[in-house]
Amino acid sequence: PTKWGKVLRPSSMRVFNINPDGECEITLYKLKEFQAGESNELLPCVIRINKDNPPIYYPKYVNNLCREQGDGKFEDNVYSIKIDGRCIVALSDLKPKDQQNREYDENNLDPLFPGSHSYVTKESILDVTKFPIGRCGGWVSNLFGTNFNSCISGIAIIPYK
């Protein structure tokens, strides 16, 4: 394993040519089906990849990326994702070893990172609870198959050709 984790049970593999000059816009919503609420805490977070904002090759905390938008509490609160443009989005349940220090620090990553709930997509997601990255919540949620919580706390965004 590396400091970025290891692949334990891959379900598939697809190879892309990255485009470091590519552009895209990723919108993270705290509600399903790209809905945004009226209150400040339910506003979506928009992350742009362009000449001024380079690709994010390794997962970063969504809270750090969204700090200036809405209330900034996006960790484990992302329920739909809109992808505009040609970008691969890698979602992880990135967690630091020290739960008190929520700032990104590659020396403070859990050795099990990126966790068992990671997901990679190039398509928008209306409802993350339909995928493993949106199926956290403990044994009660898993037993009854309801009331799942989002596990998304880390995101990488890579433009492709």
C-alpha positions as CSV (number, residue, x, y, z in Angstrom):
1,P,0.0,0.0,0.0
2,T,1.0,3.6,-0.5
3,K,0.0,6.7,1.5
4,W,-3.1,6.9,-0.8
5,G,-4.3,3.4,0.1
6,K,-4.5,0.2,-1.8
7,V,-7.1,-1.5,-4.0
8,L,-8.7,-4.4,-2.1
9,R,-11.6,-5.6,-4.2
10,P,-11.7,-3.8,-7.6
11,S,-15.0,-4.3,-9.4
12,S,-13.8,-3.0,-12.7
13,M,-11.1,-1.0,-14.5
14,R,-11.2,1.6,-17.3
15,V,-8.3,3.5,-18.7
16,F,-8.6,7.2,-19.7
17,N,-6.2,9.7,-21.2
18,I,-6.0,12.7,-18.9
19,N,-6.3,16.2,-20.2
20,P,-4.4,18.6,-17.8
21,D,-5.9,21.5,-19.8
22,G,-9.4,20.3,-19.7
23,E,-12.3,22.2,-18.1
24,C,-15.3,21.0,-16.1
25,E,-17.6,22.0,-13.3
26,I,-18.7,19.8,-10.5
27,T,-21.7,20.7,-8.3
28,L,-22.2,19.0,-5.0
29,Y,-25.7,19.0,-3.5
30,K,-26.8,18.2,0.0
31,L,-30.1,17.0,-1.3
32,K,-31.0,14.2,-3.9
33,E,-31.8,15.0,-7.5
34,F,-29.8,18.2,-7.8
35,Q,-32.1,20.1,-5.4
36,A,-30.9,23.1,-3.5
37,G,-32.7,24.6,-0.5
38,E,-33.4,28.2,0.2
39,S,-31.3,28.3,3.4
40,N,-27.6,29.0,3.3
41,E,-26.8,25.5,4.7
42,L,-28.5,23.8,1.7
43,L,-26.8,25.8,-1.0
44,P,-24.7,23.6,-3.4
45,C,-21.0,23.8,-3.8
46,V,-19.5,24.4,-7.2
47,I,-16.0,23.3,-8.0
48,R,-14.4,24.5,-11.3
49,I,-11.5,22.9,-13.0
50,N,-10.0,25.3,-15.6
51,K,-6.8,27.3,-16.3
52,D,-7.1,29.1,-12.9
53,N,-8.1,26.0,-10.9
54,P,-5.9,22.9,-11.7
55,P,-7.2,19.3,-11.7
56,I,-7.3,17.6,-8.3
57,Y,-5.4,14.4,-8.8
58,Y,-5.6,13.1,-5.2
59,P,-8.6,13.4,-3.0
60,K,-9.1,16.6,-1.0
61,Y,-11.6,17.2,1.7
62,V,-14.8,18.5,0.3
63,N,-15.2,20.8,3.3
64,N,-11.9,22.6,2.3
65,L,-13.0,22.9,-1.3
66,C,-16.4,24.2,-0.4
67,R,-15.5,26.3,2.7
68,E,-16.5,29.6,1.0
69,Q,-19.8,28.3,-0.3
70,G,-22.9,27.8,1.8
71,D,-22.2,26.6,5.3
72,G,-19.2,24.6,4.2
73,K,-20.3,21.4,6.0
74,F,-20.3,19.0,3.0
75,E,-18.4,16.1,4.5
76,D,-20.7,13.1,4.6
77,N,-23.6,15.4,3.4
78,V,-23.3,15.1,-0.4
79,Y,-26.4,13.4,-1.8
80,S,-26.2,14.3,-5.6
81,I,-23.4,15.3,-7.9
82,K,-23.7,17.1,-11.3
83,I,-20.8,16.8,-13.7
84,D,-20.6,19.4,-16.5
85,G,-17.8,18.7,-18.9
86,R,-15.4,15.8,-19.4
87,C,-14.1,15.0,-15.9
88,I,-13.6,11.8,-13.9
89,V,-14.7,12.3,-10.3
90,A,-13.3,10.0,-7.6
91,L,-15.2,10.0,-4.4
92,S,-13.8,8.6,-1.1
93,D,-14.6,8.4,2.5
94,L,-11.3,10.1,3.3
95,K,-10.8,10.2,7.0
96,P,-7.8,11.5,9.1
97,K,-6.4,9.4,11.9
98,D,-6.7,12.4,14.2
99,Q,-10.4,13.3,14.2
100,Q,-9.7,16.6,15.9
101,N,-7.6,17.8,13.0
102,R,-10.1,18.0,10.1
103,E,-7.6,19.9,7.8
104,Y,-6.0,17.9,5.0
105,D,-2.6,16.5,5.9
106,E,-1.2,13.6,3.9
107,N,0.7,12.5,7.0
108,N,-2.5,12.3,9.0
109,L,-4.5,9.9,6.7
110,D,-6.0,6.7,8.0
111,P,-3.9,3.7,6.6
112,L,-7.1,2.2,5.4
113,F,-7.8,5.2,3.2
114,P,-9.6,5.6,0.8
115,G,-12.0,3.1,2.5
116,S,-14.4,0.5,1.2
117,H,-17.0,3.0,0.0
118,S,-15.0,4.8,-2.7
119,Y,-16.5,5.4,-6.1
120,V,-15.3,6.7,-9.5
121,T,-17.7,8.2,-12.1
122,K,-17.8,10.4,-15.2
123,E,-21.6,10.6,-15.1
124,S,-23.7,12.8,-12.8
125,I,-25.4,11.0,-9.9
126,L,-29.0,11.9,-8.9
127,D,-28.9,9.9,-5.7
128,V,-25.6,8.7,-4.1
129,T,-27.4,6.3,-1.8
130,K,-27.8,4.0,-4.7
131,F,-24.0,3.4,-4.7
132,P,-21.7,2.1,-1.9
133,I,-20.3,5.7,-1.4
134,G,-23.8,6.7,-0.2
135,R,-24.5,3.7,2.0
136,C,-23.0,4.5,5.4
137,G,-25.1,4.7,8.5
138,G,-24.3,1.6,10.6
139,W,-25.8,-1.8,10.9
140,V,-29.4,-0.6,11.2
141,S,-29.3,1.1,7.8
142,N,-27.7,-1.9,6.2
143,L,-30.1,-4.4,7.9
144,F,-33.3,-2.6,6.7
145,G,-31.8,-1.0,3.6
146,T,-33.1,2.5,4.4
147,N,-31.9,5.8,5.9
148,F,-28.4,5.6,4.4
149,N,-26.0,8.4,5.0
150,S,-23.5,9.8,2.5
151,C,-19.9,8.7,3.1
152,I,-18.4,11.4,0.8
153,S,-15.7,13.4,2.4
154,G,-12.9,13.4,-0.2
155,I,-13.0,14.2,-3.9
156,A,-10.6,14.1,-6.8
157,I,-11.5,15.7,-10.2
158,I,-9.5,14.8,-13.3
159,P,-10.3,16.1,-16.8
160,Y,-10.0,13.5,-19.6
161,K,-9.8,13.5,-23.4
